[in-house]
Amino acid sequence: MKIENILLRLTEKANRQAPPEVDVVDDVMARLSAAGQHSPVVSDKPFVWIASLSTAAAIMTATLAVYAYYAWTSPLNEITDTIAWVL
């Protein structure tokens, strides 16, 4: 209860006080206009090309890896199927 009373008195005191008047429009507008003049232009096109080429290379590598896996494991499957049929 004691803490609640302290908090209630603080909120009443805060509600009685008026907020200070601050005018920041000129400063904000000056910073915005200065920021617009000095911003460098960055092009994303080289990064897009690098990403697309690396994606194409990854797809080709994965495709070749799958074909190589099936080519190397297929003879083993045929041998085991033959042995299982004989038994």
C-alpha positions as CSV (number, residue, x, y, z in Angstrom):
1,M,0.0,0.0,0.0
2,K,2.8,2.4,0.8
3,I,4.3,2.0,-2.7
4,E,0.9,2.5,-4.3
5,N,0.4,5.7,-2.5
6,I,3.8,7.0,-3.5
7,L,3.1,6.1,-7.1
8,L,-0.3,7.7,-7.0
9,R,1.2,11.0,-5.6
10,L,3.9,10.9,-8.3
11,T,1.3,10.4,-11.1
12,E,-0.8,13.3,-9.7
13,K,2.3,15.5,-9.6
14,A,3.2,14.6,-13.1
15,N,-0.3,15.3,-14.4
16,R,-0.2,18.8,-12.9
17,Q,3.0,19.7,-14.6
18,A,2.9,21.0,-18.1
19,P,5.3,19.6,-20.7
20,P,8.0,22.0,-21.9
21,E,7.4,23.5,-25.3
22,V,10.1,22.4,-27.8
23,D,10.4,23.5,-31.4
24,V,12.6,21.1,-33.3
25,V,11.1,21.6,-36.8
26,D,14.0,23.7,-38.1
27,D,16.7,21.4,-36.9
28,V,14.9,18.3,-38.2
29,M,14.3,19.9,-41.6
30,A,17.9,21.0,-41.9
31,R,19.1,17.5,-41.1
32,L,16.8,15.9,-43.6
33,S,17.8,18.3,-46.4
34,A,21.5,17.7,-45.6
35,A,21.0,14.0,-45.5
36,G,19.4,14.0,-48.9
37,Q,22.2,15.9,-50.6
38,H,25.1,13.7,-49.4
39,S,23.6,10.2,-49.8
40,P,25.7,8.1,-52.2
41,V,23.9,6.0,-54.8
42,V,24.5,2.3,-54.3
43,S,23.6,0.0,-57.1
44,D,22.5,-3.6,-56.3
45,K,22.8,-4.9,-59.8
46,P,26.3,-6.4,-59.4
47,F,25.2,-8.2,-56.3
48,V,22.1,-9.6,-58.1
49,W,24.2,-10.9,-61.0
50,I,26.7,-12.5,-58.6
51,A,23.9,-14.1,-56.7
52,S,22.2,-15.4,-59.8
53,L,25.4,-16.8,-61.2
54,S,26.3,-18.6,-58.0
55,T,22.8,-20.0,-57.7
56,A,23.1,-21.4,-61.3
57,A,26.4,-22.9,-60.4
58,A,25.0,-24.5,-57.3
59,I,22.1,-26.0,-59.2
60,M,24.4,-27.5,-61.8
61,T,26.8,-28.9,-59.1
62,A,23.9,-30.4,-57.2
63,T,22.5,-32.0,-60.4
64,L,25.8,-33.5,-61.3
65,A,26.3,-34.7,-57.7
66,V,23.0,-36.6,-57.9
67,Y,23.8,-38.1,-61.2
68,A,27.2,-39.2,-60.0
69,Y,25.7,-40.7,-56.8
70,Y,23.2,-42.8,-58.8
71,A,25.9,-43.8,-61.3
72,W,28.2,-45.0,-58.5
73,T,25.6,-46.8,-56.4
74,S,23.7,-48.5,-59.2
75,P,26.2,-51.3,-59.8
76,L,26.2,-52.1,-56.1
77,N,22.4,-52.4,-56.2
78,E,22.5,-54.7,-59.1
79,I,25.1,-57.0,-57.4
80,T,23.1,-57.2,-54.2
81,D,19.9,-57.8,-56.1
82,T,21.6,-60.7,-58.0
83,I,23.0,-62.2,-54.8
84,A,19.6,-61.9,-53.1
85,W,17.9,-63.6,-56.0
86,V,20.4,-66.5,-56.0
87,L,20.0,-67.1,-52.3
